[in-house]
Amino acid sequence: MRLFEFVPGTIPLLWSAPHPGTHIPLQLEARMTPAALQRADTDWNMPRLYDFVRDLGAHVLHATHSRYVIDLNRDPSGVPLYPGADNTELCPTSTAQWEPLYREGQAPGPDEIAERTARYWQPYHDQLRHTLDAIRARHGYALLFDAHSIRSELPRFFEGRLPDINLGTADQASAAPAIGPQLLEAAQRFPDYASVLNGRFKGGYITRAYGHPARGIHAVQLELTWRCYMDEAGSFAFDEARAARIRPTLRALVERLIHAGTALA
C-alpha cells in the first residue's frame, strides 16, 4: 500500500495532512490491543473535509498509514513536542485516552522505531520537503497549511473544551508575523466557531521544522475540533451537514493564507 497520496498543484500552497491514515500492517495489528484497532486518534476524513483545496490549485499530500504506526508530526529523534507536558511518542505506545496500544511485551524497541522511521516517516518528509522546495523555486516562496483535527475534550492534554479553530505558527516563528493575525481575523469572521492563535496547539514538528520565513517558507497548522464536522461520541461518522457549515470557514482560512503569501512575495 502506498505510504501517502500526493496530487501536484499549480499555486504556491501545499496542503498537508499527516494523520488521516488508518492503515496498520497486519503483522503489527497482531501485537496491538483492541483499543488500538479502533484507531480513535485518527484525524478523520481530512481530505474529504478539505475537498475544495484541489479546486484552488493547491498541492495535496496526506498520509495513508495510521499515526499508531508512526507519528509523522513528531521529531524523528524522539524529542518531545511540548517539553514538560504529556506527549505521545514518535511510535505511540498509548492512545490519547491513556489506553495501551500494545499487548504486554509487544511495544517497539529502539531498533524497530529506527526501522519504522526509515520505512514510513522518511518518505513522507522527503515528499514534503521536495514539494516545498519545488514550489519555492517556481514561485519565489512557499506556503504550507498543515491540517489536523482532534476531540474537543481531551483531559490528557488540556482542561475543558478546546476552541474549535486552533491556529498555530509556533509563536510566529514558522510564518511571517503578519500571517497568524490575518488568519485569526479571518476565523473570527465566523463567530459560530471559537478560534485562537498559538494557544494550546502552537504547531507540531512539521510546522516548526519546515516553516522558515527568512527562507520564504511560511507554515501554519490548524487543529480543528471534531465537533465541527463529525460525531465525537464514538462512531467517528462524518456529518455532511456539519461539514457544509464549517467548510466556508476553512476555505476562508486557506484563501487568506494564499492572499497573505502573495502580499509577501
C-alpha positions in Angstrom: 0.0 0.0 0.0 1.2 3.5 -0.8 2.5 5.4 2.2 0.8 8.6 1.1 -1.3 10.2 -1.6 0.1 13.2 -3.4 -1.5 15.4 -6.1 0.6 18.2 -7.6 -1.0 21.6 -7.8 -0.4 24.9 -9.6 -0.3 27.6 -6.8 2.4 28.1 -4.1 0.5 26.3 -1.4 1.0 22.7 -0.1 -1.9 21.3 1.9 -0.6 18.5 4.2 -2.5 16.1 6.5 -0.2 13.7 8.3 -2.8 11.9 10.4 -5.9 10.9 8.4 -4.5 7.5 7.6 -6.0 4.3 9.0 -3.9 1.5 7.6 -1.9 -0.7 10.0 0.1 -3.6 8.6 -1.4 -7.0 9.6 1.8 -8.1 11.4 1.6 -5.0 13.6 -2.1 -5.3 14.2 -1.5 -8.8 15.7 0.6 -7.1 18.5 -1.9 -4.4 19.3 -4.7 -4.1 21.8 -8.4 -3.8 20.9 -8.2 -0.1 21.8 -5.5 0.4 19.2 -7.5 -1.3 16.5 -10.3 1.3 16.9 -7.8 3.9 15.6 -9.6 6.5 17.7 -6.9 9.2 17.4 -7.1 9.5 13.6 -7.6 12.9 12.1 -10.7 11.5 10.5 -11.7 12.5 6.9 -9.3 15.4 6.4 -9.2 15.0 2.6 -13.0 14.8 2.4 -13.5 17.8 4.6 -11.0 19.9 2.6 -12.2 18.7 -0.7 -12.0 22.3 -2.1 -8.3 22.7 -1.8 -7.6 20.9 -5.2 -10.1 23.3 -6.8 -8.0 26.2 -5.5 -4.9 24.7 -7.2 -3.1 23.6 -4.0 -0.6 20.7 -3.9 -2.2 18.0 -1.7 -0.3 15.5 0.4 -1.8 13.2 3.0 -0.8 10.0 4.8 -2.5 6.6 4.4 -1.0 4.8 7.4 -2.2 5.3 10.9 -0.3 7.5 13.3 -0.1 4.4 15.5 2.4 3.0 13.1 4.5 6.2 13.4 3.6 9.8 14.1 4.6 11.9 11.1 4.2 15.1 13.1 6.9 14.1 15.7 10.7 14.8 15.7 12.5 11.6 14.4 15.0 11.9 17.2 12.2 11.4 19.8 12.4 14.9 21.3 9.1 15.7 23.0 6.8 18.1 21.1 5.9 20.0 24.2 8.6 19.6 26.9 7.3 19.3 30.4 3.8 18.4 29.2 2.2 15.0 28.5 3.3 13.9 25.0 2.7 10.9 22.7 5.8 9.5 21.1 7.2 9.1 17.6 5.9 5.5 17.8 3.0 5.9 20.2 2.5 3.4 23.0 -0.8 4.7 24.3 -3.9 6.4 23.0 -4.9 9.9 23.7 -7.1 8.4 26.5 -4.1 6.7 28.1 -5.1 3.2 26.9 -2.1 1.0 25.9 -1.7 0.4 22.2 0.3 -2.9 22.6 -0.2 -6.2 24.2 2.2 -6.8 27.1 5.8 -7.1 25.9 4.9 -6.1 22.3 5.8 -2.4 22.3 8.5 -1.4 19.8 12.1 -1.1 20.9 14.8 1.3 19.6 15.7 -0.8 16.6 12.1 -1.2 15.4 11.5 2.5 15.9 14.5 3.3 13.8 13.3 0.9 11.1 9.8 2.4 11.1 11.3 5.9 10.8 13.2 4.9 7.7 10.3 3.0 6.2 7.3 5.2 7.0 8.4 8.6 8.3 11.2 9.5 5.9 9.4 9.1 2.6 6.5 11.4 3.7 9.0 14.0 4.8 11.1 13.6 1.6 8.0 14.3 -0.4 7.0 17.3 1.8 10.5 18.8 1.6 10.8 18.2 -2.2 7.4 19.8 -2.8 8.1 22.9 -0.7 11.5 23.3 -2.4 9.9 23.0 -5.9 7.2 25.5 -5.0 9.7 28.0 -3.7 11.9 27.5 -6.8 9.0 28.2 -9.1 7.2 31.0 -7.2 9.9 32.5 -5.0 8.1 31.5 -1.8 6.1 28.5 -0.5 3.1 28.2 1.9 2.3 25.1 4.0 -1.1 24.5 5.5 -0.9 21.6 7.9 -4.4 20.2 8.6 -5.3 18.3 11.8 -8.3 17.5 13.9 -8.9 16.5 17.5 -11.6 15.6 20.0 -12.9 18.8 21.6 -12.5 17.5 25.1 -9.3 15.5 25.9 -8.3 15.7 29.5 -4.9 14.1 28.9 -3.7 17.2 27.0 -5.9 20.1 28.1 -8.6 21.1 30.5 -12.2 21.8 29.5 -13.3 22.2 25.9 -10.8 23.2 23.2 -11.7 26.2 20.9 -13.0 24.9 17.5 -10.3 26.6 15.4 -6.7 26.3 16.8 -4.2 28.1 14.6 -0.5 27.7 15.2 2.5 29.5 13.9 5.0 28.4 16.6 4.6 31.8 18.2 5.2 33.5 14.8 8.4 31.5 14.2 7.1 29.4 11.4 5.4 32.1 9.3 5.8 35.9 8.7 4.5 37.7 11.8 1.5 39.2 9.8 0.2 35.8 8.7 -1.1 34.4 12.1 -3.1 37.5 13.0 -4.6 37.7 9.5 -5.8 34.1 9.7 -7.2 34.7 13.2 -9.1 37.7 11.9 -10.5 35.6 9.1 -11.6 32.9 11.5 -13.3 35.5 13.8 -15.5 36.5 10.9 -17.3 33.2 11.6 -18.5 33.7 15.2 -20.2 30.3 15.5 -16.7 28.8 15.9 -14.4 29.8 18.7 -10.9 30.5 17.5 -7.4 31.1 18.9 -3.9 31.7 17.7 -0.9 29.9 19.3 -2.9 28.6 22.2 -2.6 25.0 23.5 -1.6 23.9 20.0 1.2 26.1 18.6 2.1 23.8 15.7 3.7 20.4 15.6 7.0 19.2 14.3 6.0 19.7 10.6 5.1 23.4 11.2 8.2 24.1 13.2 10.7 22.1 11.0 9.5 23.4 7.6 8.4 26.9 8.4 11.3 29.3 7.7 10.0 32.8 6.9 13.5 34.1 6.3 13.9 31.5 3.5 10.5 32.2 2.1 8.6 29.2 3.5 5.6 30.0 5.7 3.9 27.2 7.7 0.6 27.2 9.6 -1.1 24.4 11.5 -4.8 24.2 12.0 -6.1 21.9 14.8 -9.9 21.7 14.2 -12.2 20.1 16.7 -14.1 17.0 15.6 -17.4 18.5 16.8 -17.2 20.8 13.7 -17.7 18.1 11.2 -18.2 14.6 12.7 -19.6 12.5 15.6 -17.4 12.7 18.6 -19.4 10.2 20.6 -17.7 7.0 19.3 -18.9 6.2 15.8 -16.4 8.7 14.2 -19.1 9.2 11.5 -18.6 12.1 9.1 -21.5 14.6 9.3 -22.0 16.2 6.0 -24.4 18.8 7.4 -21.8 20.0 9.9 -19.0 19.8 7.3 -21.0 22.0 5.0 -21.3 24.6 7.7 -17.6 24.7 8.6 -16.2 24.5 5.0 -16.7 28.2 4.2 -14.6 29.0 7.3 -11.9 26.6 6.3 -11.9 27.9 2.7 -11.6 31.5 4.0 -8.6 30.5 6.1 -6.9 28.8 3.1 -7.7 31.7 0.8 -6.4 34.2 3.4 -3.1 32.3 3.6 -2.8 32.4 -0.2 -3.5 36.1 -0.2 -1.1 36.7 2.6 1.6 34.9 0.7 1.0 36.9 -2.4 1.4 40.1 -0.4 4.8 38.9 1.0 6.2 37.8 -2.4 
